[in-house]
Amino acid sequence: MATKLFVGGLSWDTKEDSLRNFFAQVGNVVSATVITDKFSGRSKGFGFVEMATEAESEEAIKKLNGQSLDGRNITVNEARPQAPRENRR
């Protein structure tokens, strides 16, 4: 089962391909997403990577947390489920 990881501290220049390639050094990457602002299209400085197995996710956290990607030290943690939002209207 795939495990989703939160990746924080990304450079605004980091693209999904470079994020995927960075995590591919520790295992099979199912998906890599850089979260962007819907109006400007600019990165918000974080993203999510889905690894193929839980063992690969643990390896990614152990080896890549605190490492440099595109000139910034990144934070890698297990992603938490999104909290439900209240209706704003």
PEWO-V248041 format. One record per helix or strand of 2 or more residues. SS is the DSSP state (@ for helix, = for strand). FROM is the first residue (numbers start at 1). TO is the last residue. Records with the same first field share a line. If there is no record, write none. Layout:
# PEWO-V248041
SS: FROM-TO, FROM-TO
This chain:
# PEWO-V248041
=: 3-8, 29-36, 43-51, 68-69, 72-73, 75-78
@: 16-24, 54-64
